[in-house]
Amino acid sequence: MAAALRRRWRLLAVVAALVVVLLVVVAVGAVSWVFSSKLLDPDHELGPYGIGVERVEVRDLPAGRGAYRVTFEHDETSARPGIYGLDYPDGHAIAREIVADKNDEVTRLVTDPRGDLEEGTKVAFDERVWEGNPLATRGVPYREIEYRSELGAMPAWQVEGRGGTWAIFVHGHNITRGEGLRVLPTLHRAGLPTLLIAYRNDPGAPRSEDGLIHLGATEWRDLQSAARHAMREGARSFVLLGDSMGGAIVSEFIHQSPLARRVRALILDAPVLDWSAVLDLQADERGLPTFLATTTEWAVSRRIDFAWSAFDQIARARDFHMPILLFHGTQDDTVPISSSDAFARALPALVTYHRVPRAGHVESWNVGPARYERRVRAF
């Protein structure tokens, strides 16, 4: 009987161990699926709103332009130099220069408020700065157009210029074409006809067939459709601009499109040059075990049949044959700056590289607009 009892306990121990392993596998799979959804599910909601407003004071500026002195809780974002959009649940404003920075508070000038901004409001700083169209926000005349893609009509802003070289701006992950409003006046002054495009899963654009973001693997075809529209309008060559995931889309265009030979130059800001490296960084930022990046890759591959090696631009650097202007902020906690470092080392004859101190993700323009625009003009 004692032997039978021992066998029973051993069996129970084995079953318990198997149950624990199964629960761990299920938990890892669930976390990986949620993590993959952060990449693949379209989400254009603003926020999250995490920084609190401490005080709001009215201040008059020269030439009758009104502004507020707004004091925020101190954190890395609120204390970052430059100009940013300020989003809050019922409105938007523009956060400008810092006028005071103490231990636990940061005071900035804030202009153009829409909606109630008051003590206790929770806000989010937004690198896009402006809400609205090119004329209303940047004084640049434009046409609202649609270009035809394989999924249907895609909206875009078209700005007239001179000559046959067109600029096409491709925004980042779960952002909008409004991201391109920052650099648009520089392109306009240079005389480049310009398209700021929306692509699949953007607000006002058709959804992908499965409703998921494909991280550039299909979105590049919308960029190709936009380029074909520009050619019908007289374009003979292109300068492509890509921010964040827009960099992955532009890179895939270079690898895949027969129109790639018409690309004269690239301008990339915090581009995704290696999606695996992005997942590794995100796991680290969230305090998750490193292996979850690998299991998330599996989940992404299951959902969108994604070829990870195809999006390692460092390994594929020799496919690029045009001049490239590359920006990356040293405080980027979304896309690793190490990828841009490696890409610039791989193409020293082609890449003009600017590591921008104190800039977060896609904030190289924000921390120093004049310097950024000067570098674009020189390029």
N, C-alpha and C positions, 0 to 999 in steps of 0.2 A: 504493500500500500504506500509506503514511504517513497518508493521509486516512482510509482504512478503519480504521486503528488508533486514530486520534483519535475517530472516531465510536463505536468499541467502548468506549473509555474513558469517553466522555460518557454512553453508555448505561449502563455499569456504575455511574457516579456517580449517575445518576438512579435506578437500581434501589436502590442503597445508601441514597440519601436517602429513598426511599419506604419501605424496610424500617425505617429509623430512625423515620420518622413513624409507621408502623404499630405499632412496638414501644412508642413513647411513648403512642399512643392506647390500646393494650392495657393498659399499665401504669396510666395514669390511670383507665381503666375499672375495673381490678381494685381499685385503692386506693379509688375512689369506692364500689364495691360493698361492700368491707369496712367503710368508714366508715358506709354506710347500714345495715349489719347491726348496728352499735352502737346505732342508733336503733330498729330494727324487730324484732330477735330477742329474745324473752323470755329473761331471764337473772336468776335470783334467787339466784345464788351470792354468798356474802359475800366480802369482800376487794376488791381484792388487798391482801395483808398486806405493808406496806412499811416500817413504823416498828419499830425494834428496841427491846427492853426491855434496859436496862443493869443495873438492880438491882431487887430486890424485898425490902422490909422490912416486918415485921408491926408494926402500931401499934394500940393500944387507944384507943377513943374513949369519950366520956362515955356513960353509961347502958348500958354493956356492949356497944355496937355495935362489932364488929371491923372493921378496915380495913387496907389495905396502903399503904405509901408506895412507889410505883413510879416509877422513873426511866427516862425514854424518851430516845431520840435527839431532838435539838431540830429541829423544823421548824415550818412555819406552822400545821399542824394540831395537833400535840402542845402547842404553846404558846398555843393559842387559849383565851380564858377561857370558863368555863361548865361544863356537865355534858353528857357524851356516853356512848353505848354504847362498849364496847371489845370488838371482835371479834377472835378468834384461832382457829387451825385447829381446836382441840378444845374451845372454850368461849366464854364471854361474861362480861363484868363491866361495872361502871359507873365511869367515870372522872369524878372530881369536882374540887374546887378545886385550883388550883396552889399548892404550898407552897414551891417553889424554881424559879427560872428563871435558869440560867447560860448561858454562851456556847454550849455544845454539848449541854446536857442540860436536861430539864424534869422536875420531880418533882411528881406529883399524888397525892392520896388516891384509892384505888381500893377499891370495896366490891362485895359480892355476886358474888364470883368463882365461876364454874362451869367446871370443867376446869383443867388445869395452866397456871398463869401463872408463868413463871420466867425467869431471866436467859437472854437469847438468843431468847426467843419473838418472833416477828414479829406485829404487831397492826395493826388498822385502827380509826380512830375513826369512830363511826357516830352520825349525828344522831338516830336513832330512840330511843336510850337503852335501852329496855326490850324484852325478849323475853317473851312470855306474853300472858295475857288481861287485860281491864280490872280484874277483881277482884284477881287475884294481883299485878299490878304497880302499880295505882293506887288500889286500894280502892274501885272503883266497881262496884256490882252491875250485871249485864248478862244478856242472853239471847243465846245463839248461835242465829241464825235463818238462813233462806234466803229470798231473794226471787227471783221468777221473771223471767228475761229472755228475749229471743228465742233465746238459745243454750242455755238451761237454768237450773238452780238455781245462784244465786250466794250465797256465804256472806257474812254480815255480823254485826257485833256491834250489838245494839239495847239502848239504855239508856233507862229510863223517865224521864219528867219530867212537867211539868204544862203545860196550855195546848195550843193548836193550832199553834204555830210549832215546827217541827222543824229541827234541825241535821243536815246530811248532810256527812260528811267524805270527800273524794276524794283519795287519795294520789297520789304522783308516779310517774315512769318507773321501772319495774323495782323498785319498793319494795313494801310491803304495807300493809294497813290499820293495822298497828301503829304507823305514823308518826303516827296521830291520837291515840295515847295521851298525848302531851305536853299537848295542849290539852283533852283530854276532861274532867278534873276541873273546869276553869273553866266549860265548857258545862253540866256536871252541877249545879254550884252555882248557875248561873243558872236552873236549872229546865227547860232545853230538852230534850225528848226527842231522842235522838241516834242516828243510824246511822253506823257506821264500816264502809264497804263495801269488798268486793273486787269486781273487775270482770274481764272476759275476759282470759285468759292469766295471771291470778294463780295462786299455789299454791292448789289446791282448787277452782278455778273452771274452767268450760269454756274451751277454747281457741277462738280465732277460726277462721273457716273455713279461712283460709290459714296459720294458726299464727303470724301476724305482728302486732306492735303497729301500730295505725293512728294514733297520735299525737293521739288525741281525735276523729278523724273518724267512728269507729264507737262508741268507748267511751262517748260521751255517752248513747247509747241505754240502756246499763246504768244510768247515773245516773237516767235517766227511769224505768226500771223500779223502781228503789229508791224514787223519789219516789211512784210509784203504790202501792207497798207501804205506805209511810208514810200515804198518804191513806186506804187501807183500815183503817189503825189509828187514824185520827182526825185526821191532819194536815190543816191548811187552808192553811198557808203555810210557807215554808222560808228558812233561812239556809244558804247553801252555802259550804263551806270547800274550797279547792283549793290543794295544794302542788305547785309545779313543773308537771309535765305535768297534774296535777289541775286547775291553773288553765286549761289549754287545754280540758280536758274540760268544766269548768264554763262557760267562755265559749261553747263550741259548744252546750251546753244552752240558754244564753240566746238564741242565734241561732236554734236549730232547734226547741226543744220547745214544744208548746202549753201546757206547765205553767210556762213562764218567767214568766208574769204573776203567779204565786203566790210568786215569790222576793222576799223583803223586803230582803235584804242579802247581800253577798258578803264573805268574808274570804279573802284571797289572800296566799300566802307564796312569794316568788321565783317567780311564775307565768310559764309560757311564754306570752308575749303576741305573739311573732313567731318562728316556727320558723326562718325564714331568718337572723335575727339570731343565733339559737343556733348554727346551723351555722358562721356566720362566726366567732363566738367560739371554737368548738371547733377550727376549722382553725388559728386563731392560737395557741391554747394548745398545740397539737401541733406547731407550727412548720411547718405545711403551707402550700403556696401558696394564696393566696386563691381562685383559680379552682376549687380542689377543692371548695369549698363549693357552687359552682354545678353542677359535675358530679355531686356527691352529691345535690343536689336532683333532678337528672335521674334518678339511680338510684332514689331513693325514689319518684318519680312513676311510674316503670316498674313498681315492685314493688307499690305499694298504690294507684295512681291518686289521688294526693294533690293537693288544691287549695291551693297555698301562700298565695294571696292571701286565702283564706277565714280563715286563721289569723293575719292581721295585725290585732290588736285595736286598735292605735293608729289605723289607717285606719277601723276600724269602731266607734270609741269612742262615737259617738252612738247605737248600739244599746243601750247600758247606761243604765238609768233608775233604778237603785237605789243606796243608799249602799254604798260599798266601802271596806273596811279593807285596806290594802295594806302588806305588809312586804317588804323586800329587803335582804340583807346587802351591805355595801360590798366584801367580799372574795369575792364569788360568782364562781367561774371556770367555772361550768357554764351558767347562764342570765344574759345580760347585764343588769346593773342599768339600763343606758341605756333598755331597753324599758319598765321600770317608771317611770323618770323621765318619759319621753315620754307614757305613759298617764296619769300623774297630772296632767301639764300640760294634757292634752286634756280632762280632766274635773275641773276644780278645785272645782266645787260638789258633786261626789259622792264624791271620793276623799279619804280620810284616809290620808296616806302617811307611813310611818316608814322612813327609811334607817338601817339598824342597823350601827354601826361594828364592824369586826372579825368580823362574821358571814360564814361561808362559805355554800355553797348550802343553802337551807332550814334555816338555823341561827339564825334570829332569836330563836326561843324559847330555844335552848341557851345563848347567850351572856348572857342575862338573863331567866330564867323569870319572876321576879316582875314585872318591867317589862312583859314581853310580856302576861302575864295581866291586869295592871292595864289595859292599853290595850284588850284584848278586852272586859273588863267595862265599861269606859267607853263603848265603841262600842255 
